[in-house]
Each structure stands twice: as structure tokens, then as C-alpha cells.
Amino acid sequence: MVDAKGDDKMIPFIINGKWDDPEVQGIAQFHEVIKNKDNLAGFDAWNAANEFARPLSLPPGSPPEALAILRKAVKATVEDKDYKADAEKSKLTVDYTAGEKIEQYIKQIYSISPAIKKDLYVLAFAIVRADENVSGAERIYLAQLAHQLGLDPAAVQAIENETANKIDSLSEN
């Protein structure tokens, strides 16, 4: 990373979490830099999805016994030496996150304040609106995000109008 050449070179200035890579030892971490508790809660909610990619889930109301069986089976699979060897041979990274830990992340995401939910939507909208056009795929992403954040359509429209007006006023200056 740091010792790469040309376009492959990357110089990180902030990272998330502890890394074993000696190239990034001593680099600031988000949790050290973000001091405001609301901003930290927003970052944690945004980043929680990075802590568990592609979770397996069951529909609400599924029997707890079925959940326990599936969790045990998944854990046994990812810890199986032949499975690990196949994954390594295929150059796939397999990181196991316990279902209980994923539940904690989800509770954390859903417990953020309405103000932080709005800030996260504003950030997402500003990023996709940066080129003045919101594509169909971006519109779908925003709709899904609004749903996940529990924002109603009227609130979304107001947030988008306010954010677009601010972006437009900045570009006029």
C-alpha cells in the first residue's frame, strides 16, 4: 500500500479499527479523531455495515431453535479447515461475525437519533447529487436508504430540496 509504486500507491491518513499491517501502525483512527458523540454515533451507524458483509437472515418470527441451528452450522462451516483451504485457494477472504454481534450492530444502527438519520441522508444525497444528476440506480439507493432510516417521503423531499438548494447556492459563488 504505502510502498507501492505509481497509481497503486496509497497514503492513508485515517483508518477504522486496529490493523495488523505494519504500514498503517500509528495512523489516526476515526474513533480517536471524532470527538462529538452525535458525530461518532453517525459514523458508527454508517460504518456498522462494514463490520458484517452479506449477513444471512431469517424472517421475523422464525423459531429460535432454527436460528440457533443455522448459526451453529454457519460457524462450523467457516471454521472448517477444508472450507478455509478452499477459500484461501480461491483468494477469498472469509471473516466470521457471530449473529449476536450482528444483532448488536443492527440495534446500534436503529437507535440513532432522528437528527443523525437526517445527516446521514443529507450526506448520501449530496454525494450522489454532486454531478447535478441523480441516476436511476442512485435514486433506488436513496429510496432504500430512506426506508432503512425510517424517513417518510415528505421528509425525504424536504431534505433533498434543502440540500439541493444549498449545493446550488455554493456553485453560484
C-alpha positions in Angstrom: 0.0 0.0 0.0 2.4 2.7 1.2 5.4 1.2 -0.5 3.5 0.6 -3.8 4.6 2.5 -7.0 2.7 4.8 -9.3 -1.1 4.7 -9.3 -1.1 1.8 -6.9 0.4 3.9 -4.1 -2.0 5.0 -1.4 -1.1 7.1 1.6 -3.7 6.6 4.3 -4.2 9.4 6.8 -7.0 7.9 8.8 -8.3 4.4 9.3 -11.0 2.5 11.1 -10.1 -0.1 13.6 -6.8 -1.8 14.5 -5.0 -3.3 11.6 -2.2 -5.8 11.8 -0.5 -4.3 8.8 2.7 -2.6 9.9 2.4 0.1 7.2 -0.6 1.6 9.0 0.7 1.5 12.5 0.4 4.9 14.2 -2.1 6.3 11.7 -5.0 8.1 13.3 -8.3 6.2 13.7 -11.8 7.6 13.3 -12.7 6.9 16.9 -9.7 8.9 18.1 -10.5 11.9 15.8 -14.3 12.1 16.0 -14.9 13.8 19.4 -18.6 14.8 19.2 -20.8 12.0 20.4 -23.5 12.6 17.8 -21.0 12.6 15.0 -19.4 9.4 16.4 -22.9 7.8 16.6 -23.5 8.7 13.0 -20.1 7.3 11.9 -20.7 4.1 13.8 -24.2 3.7 12.3 -22.8 4.3 8.8 -19.8 2.1 9.4 -21.6 -0.8 11.1 -22.4 -2.4 7.7 -18.7 -2.7 7.1 -18.4 -4.9 10.2 -20.7 -7.5 8.6 -21.0 -8.1 4.9 -23.7 -10.2 3.4 -25.4 -11.4 6.6 -27.6 -14.4 6.5 -31.1 -13.8 8.0 -34.4 -15.4 8.7 -37.8 -13.8 8.5 -39.2 -12.2 11.7 -41.0 -14.8 14.0 -38.7 -17.7 12.9 -38.3 -20.3 15.7 -35.3 -19.6 17.9 -34.3 -23.2 17.6 -34.0 -22.8 13.8 -31.9 -19.7 14.3 -29.6 -21.5 16.8 -29.1 -24.4 14.4 -28.3 -22.2 11.4 -25.8 -20.1 13.5 -24.1 -23.2 14.7 -23.9 -24.6 11.1 -22.5 -21.4 9.6 -19.9 -21.1 12.4 -18.8 -24.7 11.9 -18.6 -24.1 8.1 -16.4 -21.1 8.3 -14.1 -22.8 10.9 -13.8 -26.0 8.8 -10.2 -26.5 7.7 -11.2 -27.7 4.2 -13.5 -24.8 3.7 -10.8 -22.4 4.8 -8.3 -24.1 2.4 -10.8 -23.7 -0.5 -11.4 -20.1 0.3 -7.7 -19.4 0.5 -7.1 -21.2 -2.7 -9.8 -19.1 -4.4 -8.3 -16.0 -2.8 -11.5 -15.3 -0.9 -11.5 -13.6 2.5 -13.9 -15.2 5.0 -14.4 -13.3 8.2 -16.9 -14.7 10.6 -19.1 -12.4 12.7 -21.3 -14.0 15.2 -25.1 -13.5 14.8 -25.3 -11.9 18.3 -22.7 -9.3 17.3 -24.6 -8.5 14.1 -27.7 -8.0 16.2 -25.8 -5.5 18.3 -24.7 -3.6 15.2 -28.3 -3.5 13.9 -29.6 -2.3 17.2 -26.9 0.4 17.1 -28.0 1.5 13.6 -31.7 1.7 14.5 -31.1 3.5 17.7 -29.5 6.7 16.2 -31.4 9.9 16.7 -33.6 11.5 14.0 -31.1 14.3 13.6 -28.3 11.8 12.8 -30.6 9.9 10.4 -31.2 13.2 8.6 -27.5 14.0 8.5 -26.7 10.5 7.0 -29.3 11.0 4.3 -28.1 14.6 3.6 -24.5 13.2 3.2 -25.7 10.4 0.8 -27.9 12.8 -1.2 -25.1 15.4 -1.5 -22.7 12.7 -2.8 -25.0 11.4 -5.5 -26.2 14.9 -6.4 -22.6 16.2 -6.7 -22.7 15.9 -10.5 -26.2 17.6 -10.6 -27.8 14.4 -11.8 -29.2 11.5 -9.7 -29.2 8.4 -11.8 -31.9 5.7 -11.6 -29.6 3.4 -9.6 -28.8 6.3 -7.2 -32.5 7.0 -6.8 -33.1 3.4 -5.9 -30.2 3.5 -3.4 -31.6 6.7 -1.8 -35.1 5.2 -1.6 -33.7 2.1 0.1 -31.6 4.3 2.5 -34.6 6.5 3.3 -36.6 3.4 4.1 -33.9 1.9 6.3 -33.5 5.2 8.2 -37.3 5.4 8.6 -37.7 8.7 6.8 -41.1 9.3 5.3 -41.4 10.6 1.7 -42.4 14.1 2.7 -39.3 14.4 4.9 -37.1 13.0 2.2 -38.4 15.5 -0.3 -37.8 18.4 2.1 -34.3 17.1 2.9 -33.4 16.8 -0.8 -34.9 20.2 -1.7 -33.0 21.9 1.2 -29.7 20.1 0.3 -30.0 20.8 -3.4 -30.6 24.5 -2.7 -27.5 24.6 -0.6 -25.4 22.9 -3.2 -26.8 25.2 -5.9 -26.1 28.3 -3.9 -22.5 27.2 -3.3 -21.9 26.6 -7.0 -23.2 30.1 -7.8 -20.5 31.7 -5.7 
